[in-house]
Amino acid sequence: MDLSVVDLSPVPPGGTAAEAFANTVAAAERAERLGYSRFWVAEHHGRADRLAGTTPEVLLGRLAAATDAIRLGSGAVLLNHYSPFKVAEAFGTLDGLAPGRVDVGIGRANGSPAADRALGTSRRVENPNEDHEERIRALVSHLYDTYPDGHEYADLGVPRSGESPPVPWVLGSSPASGEIAGTLGLRYCFAGFIRPGFAERAFAAYREAFDPGTLPGGPDEPTGMLAINAVAAETDEAAARRRAPAEAVYKRMRRGDLGDSTPTVEAAIDELGGVPEPTPATLDAGEWPRSVSGSPATVAGLLEQLADRVGVDEVMIQHTVPDHDDALESHALLAEAMDLDSRA
């Protein structure tokens, strides 16, 4: 099974965006050496004190200069905020900086009302699924230069490397996103750290709707990836401590208070009233935890179980680990457990 990483560029406690981005660059370089397949960066708005990752198309340019082989992409670029042509230009430029190794992960999300107003984004769309599907079609048509002669956009081009164009992925956390990905014949990544209980239904909708060849850049058969929050340490108990910040952040989200920063392990344990229970090595049928933790052997087994349930061969790791060194150690332990082809 392949492993990949999505990085949110968390701001260290008391730190700055500059430190957050330096950590992201270091994590990408380490992921490449460890044998991870791809390294994606996220887009969040209105949380800059906590998450510096607001503009993946800018950060990916820096990562292109710092890496040689690992695939780079967005997890996700939020297409409801932007012109598909402008996004295509940005990712065409990235393809010129990292020829043949760029993924364009496409999602949608609303932020706070203030953030959406500042971005010029309407929060009320009459047919949101149709709108999202049409925007994806437009983006891919620009990237692959497939507008027919006579179309008003036929003469518009985007920068190209001369190698394979950016590969489109549809990202989401619901059966609706799976259906859109399948209808368009594109690859699909499910965000299991958002609404894990929908994973099996979303992939079923994807496979049922899959229509190969609808758009360029798609696979010949359904191709998916599961993104989950996972963290490893030497023992199950130590890993459960590292998982505490993720559990605390989720608890904050449920009450609508994200706080000014990601809590440290100690602060998260205080918020939770204790260390989270270790994730069991074997999950019950239908059990979909929002985050998992464990020793390398435990986490490897958990990833295999969850990937098998939805029929995918790749898992993308997202985690909320405020200590950068702990995060890198977790990546290394997972790579070893999954027997990745290390370049170290």
Wavefront OBJ file of the C-alpha trace (Angstrom):
o trace
v 0.000 0.000 0.000
v 1.188 3.500 -0.823
v 1.312 6.298 1.739
v 1.041 10.036 1.189
v 0.897 13.153 3.376
v -1.324 16.221 3.563
v 0.183 19.088 5.545
v -1.806 22.000 7.020
v 1.230 24.154 7.906
v 0.275 24.477 11.587
v 1.748 27.510 13.323
v 3.912 26.370 16.264
v 2.795 27.589 19.700
v 4.063 31.156 19.982
v 5.502 30.893 16.467
v 4.982 32.483 13.073
v 3.898 31.571 9.550
v 7.563 31.627 8.526
v 8.262 28.811 10.988
v 5.172 26.924 9.849
v 6.257 27.036 6.216
v 9.835 26.054 7.071
v 8.408 23.016 8.877
v 6.253 22.141 5.859
v 9.275 22.299 3.547
v 11.248 20.076 5.926
v 8.343 17.627 6.107
v 8.127 17.440 2.298
v 11.857 16.818 1.966
v 11.654 14.100 4.626
v 8.572 12.506 3.048
v 10.401 12.247 -0.273
v 13.398 10.560 1.364
v 11.118 8.152 3.241
v 9.344 6.988 0.086
v 5.946 8.661 0.427
v 4.096 8.881 -2.888
v 2.782 12.446 -2.721
v 2.826 15.498 -0.495
v -0.207 17.783 -0.571
v -0.815 21.083 1.202
v -4.152 22.397 2.396
v -6.208 25.567 2.060
v -7.914 27.116 5.090
v -9.131 30.678 5.498
v -9.638 32.866 8.538
v -7.436 30.723 10.808
v -4.012 32.184 10.047
v -3.013 32.334 13.717
v -3.328 28.546 13.837
v -3.015 27.285 10.252
v -0.718 29.145 7.870
v -1.737 27.049 4.870
v -4.042 29.462 3.015
v -2.611 29.412 -0.511
v -1.453 25.998 -1.738
v -0.533 27.218 -5.217
v 2.083 29.546 -3.671
v 3.481 27.095 -1.143
v 3.743 24.343 -3.763
v 6.155 26.484 -5.756
v 8.542 26.459 -2.800
v 8.107 22.707 -2.403
v 8.856 22.174 -6.091
v 12.255 23.776 -5.529
v 12.937 21.655 -2.430
v 12.052 18.233 -3.892
v 12.928 16.156 -6.952
v 10.567 13.203 -7.332
v 7.633 13.176 -4.920
v 4.281 14.214 -6.388
v 3.057 17.580 -5.108
v -0.505 18.815 -4.901
v -3.339 20.631 -3.216
v -5.450 19.012 -0.577
v -7.505 20.872 -1.665
v -7.731 24.036 -3.675
v -11.242 25.298 -2.855
v -12.669 25.848 -6.300
v -15.874 27.543 -5.136
v -13.772 30.615 -4.293
v -12.008 31.027 -7.634
v -12.138 31.205 -11.402
v -11.337 27.768 -12.905
v -9.122 29.455 -15.506
v -7.037 31.210 -12.859
v -6.609 27.935 -10.953
v -5.572 26.238 -14.202
v -2.972 28.954 -14.816
v -1.592 28.510 -11.302
v -1.299 24.732 -11.589
v 0.036 24.946 -15.116
v 2.768 27.168 -13.702
v 3.449 24.608 -10.977
v 3.727 21.925 -13.653
v 6.444 24.062 -15.243
v 8.275 24.145 -11.896
v 7.812 20.425 -11.127
v 7.281 18.825 -14.553
v 5.005 15.811 -14.603
v 4.576 15.497 -10.842
v 1.731 17.869 -9.929
v -1.692 16.860 -8.626
v -4.557 19.326 -8.535
v -6.784 18.226 -5.667
v -10.133 19.957 -6.101
v -12.534 20.614 -3.235
v -15.092 23.098 -2.009
v -15.837 24.572 1.391
v -17.275 27.646 2.998
v -15.401 29.397 5.746
v -16.704 31.973 8.158
v -19.148 34.526 6.711
v -16.445 37.192 6.968
v -13.884 35.050 5.133
v -16.340 34.230 2.361
v -17.234 37.889 1.933
v -13.554 38.809 1.775
v -13.022 36.131 -0.883
v -16.031 37.344 -2.853
v -17.723 33.956 -2.526
v -21.475 33.517 -2.510
v -22.652 31.305 0.320
v -25.934 30.609 -1.475
v -25.674 28.626 -4.705
v -28.911 27.362 -6.216
v -27.539 23.987 -7.366
v -24.234 23.524 -5.521
v -23.427 20.050 -6.896
v -24.066 21.125 -10.477
v -22.026 24.273 -9.936
v -19.097 22.305 -8.505
v -19.217 19.763 -11.317
v -19.251 22.503 -13.959
v -16.306 24.288 -12.335
v -14.291 21.063 -12.309
v -15.111 20.462 -15.989
v -13.919 23.962 -16.811
v -10.696 23.605 -14.816
v -9.780 20.300 -16.463
v -10.670 21.622 -19.912
v -8.264 24.525 -19.394
v -5.507 22.278 -18.012
v -5.758 19.796 -20.887
v -6.579 22.340 -23.614
v -9.702 20.499 -24.760
v -12.112 23.319 -25.504
v -13.302 22.757 -29.099
v -12.679 25.178 -31.937
v -15.176 27.976 -31.800
v -15.575 27.877 -28.028
v -15.027 31.247 -26.391
v -12.121 29.788 -24.378
v -10.548 27.764 -27.199
v -7.687 30.227 -27.670
v -6.844 30.513 -23.959
v -3.736 28.612 -22.918
v -2.003 27.898 -19.627
v 1.720 27.332 -18.926
v 2.901 23.787 -19.584
v 6.010 21.733 -18.855
v 5.724 19.577 -21.955
v 5.299 16.496 -19.774
v 2.006 15.153 -18.388
v -0.356 17.926 -17.200
v -1.431 18.153 -13.541
v -3.544 15.156 -12.544
v -7.015 16.100 -11.263
v -8.403 14.565 -8.074
v -11.852 15.284 -6.654
v -11.743 15.614 -2.862
v -14.728 15.420 -0.551
v -16.342 13.947 2.534
v -19.781 12.897 1.315
v -21.465 10.557 -1.170
v -22.243 13.626 -3.306
v -18.535 14.294 -3.872
v -17.991 10.630 -4.715
v -20.777 10.758 -7.281
v -19.314 13.904 -8.866
v -15.868 12.283 -9.108
v -17.359 9.177 -10.695
v -19.568 11.077 -13.138
v -16.518 13.005 -14.340
v -14.337 9.866 -14.476
v -11.670 11.333 -12.197
v -9.704 10.073 -9.204
v -11.342 10.446 -5.789
v -9.915 11.159 -2.326
v -12.221 10.881 0.673
v -11.519 13.047 3.740
v -12.005 10.502 6.482
v -10.844 12.938 9.156
v -13.945 15.075 8.512
v -16.862 12.638 8.261
v -15.444 9.126 8.455
v -18.853 7.455 8.768
v -19.650 8.352 5.146
v -16.542 6.668 3.699
v -18.098 3.434 2.464
v -21.176 5.152 1.048
v -19.032 7.774 -0.694
v -16.818 5.192 -2.401
v -19.876 3.135 -3.372
v -21.396 6.230 -4.987
v -18.096 6.899 -6.756
v -17.826 3.436 -8.241
v -21.479 3.272 -9.249
v -21.246 6.611 -11.109
v -17.775 6.066 -12.609
v -17.656 6.866 -16.322
v -14.142 6.521 -17.746
v -13.023 8.914 -20.433
v -15.490 11.655 -19.534
v -12.649 14.113 -18.961
v -8.939 13.939 -19.791
v -6.578 13.140 -16.958
v -8.811 10.463 -15.470
v -7.988 6.767 -14.908
v -9.425 3.848 -16.863
v -11.054 2.424 -13.739
v -12.112 3.817 -10.351
v -9.052 4.974 -8.426
v -9.374 6.243 -4.879
v -7.431 7.288 -1.829
v -8.482 7.493 1.815
v -7.246 10.444 3.879
v -7.288 9.893 7.634
v -5.811 11.438 10.747
v -3.141 9.051 12.019
v -0.118 9.318 14.261
v 2.488 6.779 15.345
v 4.901 6.467 18.245
v 6.998 3.643 19.640
v 4.117 2.290 21.731
v 0.328 2.420 21.570
v 0.244 4.419 24.798
v 2.781 7.006 23.617
v 0.896 7.371 20.350
v -2.380 7.950 22.194
v -0.742 10.906 23.934
v 0.322 12.292 20.552
v -3.270 11.893 19.344
v -4.590 14.108 22.164
v -4.305 17.409 20.213
v -6.381 15.976 17.353
v -9.078 14.882 19.797
v -9.039 18.253 21.547
v -9.335 20.147 18.250
v -12.308 18.007 17.240
v -13.938 18.663 20.596
v -13.418 22.406 20.068
v -14.928 22.193 16.582
v -18.061 20.579 17.958
v -18.621 23.516 20.268
v -17.668 26.081 17.599
v -14.479 27.295 19.255
v -11.232 26.478 17.461
v -9.057 28.520 19.806
v -6.048 30.603 18.830
v -3.671 27.689 18.291
v -3.409 23.926 18.208
v -2.981 22.797 21.826
v 0.206 21.142 22.970
v -0.042 17.524 24.030
v -0.113 18.532 27.690
v -2.749 21.233 27.161
v -4.867 18.842 25.083
v -4.739 16.199 27.799
v -5.891 18.814 30.301
v -8.765 19.839 28.000
v -9.812 16.230 27.507
v -9.508 15.357 31.160
v -6.972 12.642 30.505
v -5.007 10.769 27.862
v -7.186 9.294 25.084
v -7.571 5.543 25.078
v -5.218 3.807 22.638
v -6.861 2.868 19.354
v -7.622 -0.872 19.412
v -5.568 -2.918 16.962
v -8.722 -4.388 15.443
v -11.720 -2.177 14.689
v -15.269 -3.423 14.979
v -17.210 -3.817 11.742
v -18.483 -0.404 10.687
v -16.307 1.425 13.235
v -14.748 4.520 11.649
v -12.678 6.545 14.139
v -12.005 10.165 13.261
v -8.338 9.669 14.141
v -6.177 6.638 14.895
v -2.904 6.140 16.726
v -0.561 3.387 17.750
v 2.799 1.734 17.442
v 4.000 1.242 13.876
v 2.571 -2.280 13.792
v -0.766 -1.156 15.218
v -1.180 1.779 12.844
v -0.100 -0.269 9.831
v -2.795 -2.788 10.660
v -5.411 -0.068 11.139
v -4.572 1.557 7.807
v -4.867 -1.790 6.054
v -8.256 -2.447 7.668
v -9.706 0.925 6.682
v -8.249 0.866 3.162
v -9.652 -2.637 2.590
v -13.140 -1.493 3.592
v -13.273 1.043 0.789
v -11.100 -0.823 -1.700
v -8.170 1.569 -2.108
v -4.439 1.036 -2.338
v -3.291 4.390 -1.000
v -3.792 6.235 2.279
v -3.022 9.896 2.859
v -1.952 10.816 6.376
v -3.227 14.004 7.979
v -2.434 14.635 11.604
v -2.564 17.353 14.203
v 0.802 17.062 15.924
v 1.965 20.441 17.244
v 5.560 19.351 17.851
v 7.407 19.284 14.526
v 9.960 16.695 15.610
v 7.199 14.386 16.829
v 5.449 14.772 13.486
v 8.561 13.843 11.535
v 9.200 10.865 13.791
v 5.637 9.684 13.217
v 6.171 9.897 9.437
v 9.371 7.865 9.739
v 7.754 5.182 11.886
v 4.832 4.828 9.483
v 7.156 4.609 6.484
v 9.114 1.839 8.162
v 5.956 -0.015 9.196
v 4.528 0.120 5.663
v 7.895 -0.837 4.118
v 8.119 2.231 1.893
v 11.047 2.499 -0.517
v 13.270 4.892 1.426
v 15.839 7.056 -0.348
v 17.599 7.905 2.938
l 1 2 3 4 5 6 7 8 9 10 11 12 13 14 15 16 17 18 19 20 21 22 23 24 25 26 27 28 29 30 31 32 33 34 35 36 37 38 39 40 41 42 43 44 45 46 47 48 49 50 51 52 53 54 55 56 57 58 59 60 61 62 63 64 65 66 67 68 69 70 71 72 73 74 75 76 77 78 79 80 81 82 83 84 85 86 87 88 89 90 91 92 93 94 95 96 97 98 99 100 101 102 103 104 105 106 107 108 109 110 111 112 113 114 115 116 117 118 119 120 121 122 123 124 125 126 127 128 129 130 131 132 133 134 135 136 137 138 139 140 141 142 143 144 145 146 147 148 149 150 151 152 153 154 155 156 157 158 159 160 161 162 163 164 165 166 167 168 169 170 171 172 173 174 175 176 177 178 179 180 181 182 183 184 185 186 187 188 189 190 191 192 193 194 195 196 197 198 199 200 201 202 203 204 205 206 207 208 209 210 211 212 213 214 215 216 217 218 219 220 221 222 223 224 225 226 227 228 229 230 231 232 233 234 235 236 237 238 239 240 241 242 243 244 245 246 247 248 249 250 251 252 253 254 255 256 257 258 259 260 261 262 263 264 265 266 267 268 269 270 271 272 273 274 275 276 277 278 279 280 281 282 283 284 285 286 287 288 289 290 291 292 293 294 295 296 297 298 299 300 301 302 303 304 305 306 307 308 309 310 311 312 313 314 315 316 317 318 319 320 321 322 323 324 325 326 327 328 329 330 331 332 333 334 335 336 337 338 339 340 341 342 343 344
